[in-house]
């Protein structure tokens, strides 16, 4: 894994850190490859239940490294999207821990996550049109689903920024933190999630992501097909036993 990306795993929680603070964690080819490698490792392991994505040095991500782009480098990976992440995030629940700027591709990384924790002084934006570019890393697909349609159109067409408190008021941000505390707050949220049955959590995410593609007639049967692995698992029996015995469950992921 390139040293511009760090992966740390502890207590069922993986933390992917973009580590190019000298360029505000702008993504070049090496960073995209590093994030993709981190996601591959997370997907291959059975002991990771939640993924946190963050940036080093007080900035989340300033988007594509434009100097690298001009030099011919790609910040996207075919089939994986921008930074090797936006088109195929991990199957685990994902939390963006945002300090400073999450703009352009950085905002698209946020939108690819399931939940967002942001420092109160963080800001979000999709300014691609200011550079004659198009936000094809997922912002045009996801932003109108996360905030009111007209507001999404304004942000995309003007390229202007939205601060974290306003993003929180529209539901784009789950939790606000003091500046410098976004990762710690995200880890607290991750621990609450990781305490639950991993098969049930993963099935719940898959159902929620797929639900918009299902008709009303097929939705109930379709969700059951995904949920069955969790419902028929040893973990489900353990959860029931632990409740009856008034003790914390011991999950095995089977």
C-alpha positions in Angstrom: 0.0 0.0 0.0 1.5 3.4 -1.0 2.7 5.5 2.0 0.3 8.3 1.0 -2.6 6.2 2.5 -2.6 4.6 6.0 -4.8 1.7 7.1 -5.3 0.9 10.8 -7.5 -1.8 12.1 -8.4 -2.2 15.8 -11.5 -3.5 17.6 -13.4 -4.3 14.5 -13.0 -0.7 13.1 -10.8 0.1 10.1 -9.5 3.7 9.6 -8.4 4.7 6.1 -6.4 8.0 6.2 -5.4 10.0 3.2 -1.9 11.2 4.1 -0.8 13.9 1.7 -1.3 16.9 4.0 1.2 19.0 2.0 -1.4 19.1 -0.8 -4.5 19.0 1.5 -4.8 15.3 0.7 -5.4 15.8 -3.0 -5.7 12.5 -4.7 -3.2 11.4 -7.3 -2.7 7.9 -8.8 -0.7 6.6 -5.8 -3.4 7.8 -3.4 -6.2 6.2 -5.4 -4.3 2.9 -5.6 -3.6 3.1 -1.8 -7.3 3.6 -1.0 -8.3 0.8 -3.3 -5.8 -1.5 -1.7 -7.1 -0.6 1.8 -10.7 -1.4 0.7 -9.5 -4.7 -0.7 -7.9 -5.6 2.6 -11.0 -4.6 4.5 -13.3 -6.7 2.2 -11.0 -9.7 2.6 -11.1 -9.7 6.4 -13.9 -11.0 8.6 -12.9 -8.9 11.7 -13.7 -5.5 10.2 -17.3 -4.3 11.0 -17.1 -0.5 10.4 -14.8 1.7 8.2 -13.9 5.3 8.9 -12.4 7.5 6.1 -10.5 10.6 7.1 -7.6 12.9 6.1 -4.4 13.9 7.8 -3.2 17.3 8.8 -6.5 19.0 9.4 -8.0 18.6 6.0 -10.3 15.8 4.7 -9.6 16.0 1.0 -9.3 18.8 -1.5 -10.3 16.5 -4.5 -8.2 15.5 -7.5 -4.6 16.6 -7.6 -4.8 19.0 -10.5 -1.0 19.1 -11.1 -1.0 15.3 -11.3 -4.0 15.4 -13.6 -2.2 17.8 -16.0 0.8 15.5 -15.9 -1.5 12.6 -17.1 -2.2 10.8 -13.8 -5.6 9.4 -13.1 -7.2 9.9 -9.7 -9.9 7.3 -10.5 -9.7 3.6 -10.9 -12.0 1.8 -13.4 -14.8 0.1 -11.6 -13.8 1.7 -8.3 -14.4 5.4 -9.0 -12.6 8.5 -7.7 -9.8 7.6 -5.2 -10.6 3.9 -5.7 -13.6 4.4 -3.4 -16.6 6.3 -4.7 -18.1 3.7 -7.1 -17.4 0.8 -4.8 -17.1 1.6 -1.1 -16.6 -1.2 1.5 -19.6 -3.4 2.3 -19.2 -2.4 5.9 -20.9 0.8 7.2 -18.7 3.7 6.3 -18.2 7.0 8.2 -16.5 10.1 6.9 -14.6 12.0 9.6 -14.2 15.5 8.2 -11.9 18.2 9.2 -11.3 21.3 7.1 -12.2 21.0 3.4 -14.1 18.2 1.8 -14.4 19.7 -1.7 -14.7 18.4 -5.3 -13.7 14.7 -5.2 -13.3 15.1 -1.4 -17.0 15.9 -1.2 -17.7 12.9 -3.4 -15.8 10.7 -1.0 -18.0 12.0 1.8 -21.1 11.3 -0.3 -19.9 7.7 -0.9 -19.9 7.1 2.9 -23.0 6.1 4.8 -22.6 8.6 7.7 -20.7 11.8 8.2 -19.1 13.3 11.3 -17.7 16.8 10.7 -15.8 19.5 12.7 -17.9 22.6 13.1 -15.5 24.6 10.9 -15.5 22.0 8.1 -16.9 22.9 4.7 -18.2 21.0 1.7 -18.5 21.9 -2.0 -18.5 20.6 -5.5 -16.6 23.4 -7.4 -15.8 21.3 -10.6 -17.7 23.7 -12.9 -15.3 26.5 -11.8 -12.5 24.6 -13.6 -14.6 23.5 -16.5 -14.9 20.0 -15.1 -17.8 17.7 -14.3 -18.3 16.0 -10.9 -18.4 12.4 -12.2 -17.2 10.9 -8.9 -20.7 10.6 -7.6 -21.8 14.1 -6.5 -24.3 14.5 -9.4 -25.8 11.2 -8.5 -25.8 11.3 -4.7 -26.0 15.0 -3.6 -29.7 15.5 -4.8 -30.6 12.4 -2.7 -28.9 13.7 0.5 -30.1 17.3 0.6 -33.1 19.2 -0.9 -33.0 19.0 -4.7 -33.0 22.8 -5.3 -30.1 23.3 -2.9 -28.1 20.5 -4.5 -28.6 22.1 -7.9 -27.4 25.5 -6.6 -24.3 24.0 -5.0 -23.4 22.1 -8.2 -24.2 24.9 -10.6 -22.4 27.7 -8.7 -19.6 25.6 -7.3 -20.0 27.4 -3.9 -19.3 25.9 -0.5 -21.6 24.9 2.4 -20.3 25.0 6.0 -20.7 22.0 8.3 -23.5 23.5 10.6 -25.6 24.2 7.5 -24.9 20.7 6.1 -25.9 19.3 9.5 -29.2 21.3 9.4 -30.1 19.6 6.1 -29.1 16.1 7.3 -25.9 15.7 5.3 -23.9 15.6 8.5 -24.9 13.2 11.3 -22.8 14.7 14.1 -20.8 18.0 14.5 -17.7 18.0 16.6 -15.3 20.5 17.9 -12.5 21.3 15.5 -9.8 18.6 15.7 -12.3 16.0 17.2 -14.0 14.7 14.1 -12.1 11.4 14.1 -12.6 10.8 17.8 -16.3 11.4 17.4 -16.5 9.2 14.3 -14.7 6.4 16.3 -17.3 6.7 19.1 -20.1 6.3 16.5 -18.2 3.4 14.9 -17.9 1.6 18.3 -21.7 1.8 18.8 -22.2 0.2 15.4 -19.4 -2.4 15.9 -21.1 -3.6 19.1 -24.0 -5.0 17.1 -24.3 -8.2 15.1 -22.0 -7.8 12.1 -24.0 -10.0 9.8 -27.2 -8.1 10.6 -25.5 -4.7 10.2 -24.1 -5.7 6.8 -27.4 -7.2 5.6 -29.2 -4.0 6.7 -26.8 -1.8 4.7 -27.2 -4.0 1.6 -31.0 -3.9 1.8 -31.1 -0.1 2.2 -28.8 0.4 -0.7 -30.7 -1.9 -3.0 -34.2 -0.9 -1.9 -34.6 2.0 -4.4 -34.2 -0.5 -7.3 -37.0 -2.7 -6.1 -40.7 -2.4 -7.0 -43.2 -2.4 -4.1 -44.3 -5.9 -5.2 -40.8 -7.4 -5.0 -39.4 -5.5 -2.1 -40.4 -7.7 0.8 -39.2 -10.9 -0.8 -36.0 -9.3 -2.0 -35.0 -8.0 1.4 -35.7 -11.4 3.0 -33.4 -13.1 0.5 -30.5 -10.8 1.7 -31.5 -10.9 5.4 -31.8 -14.7 5.5 -28.1 -15.3 6.1 -28.2 -13.1 9.2 -31.6 -14.4 10.4 -30.5 -18.0 10.2 -27.0 -17.5 11.6 -25.5 -18.6 14.9 -25.2 -14.9 15.7 -29.0 -14.5 15.6 -29.3 -17.4 18.1 -26.6 -15.9 20.3 -28.3 -12.5 20.3 -31.5 -14.1 21.5 -29.7 -16.1 24.2 -27.8 -13.1 25.4 -31.0 -11.1 25.7 -32.6 -13.9 27.7 -29.5 -14.3 29.9 -29.1 -10.5 30.4 -25.5 -10.4 29.2 -23.7 -8.8 26.2 -23.7 -11.0 23.1 -20.5 -12.5 21.8 -20.6 -12.2 18.0 -18.8 -14.7 15.8 -19.9 -13.4 12.4 -21.4 -16.8 11.5 
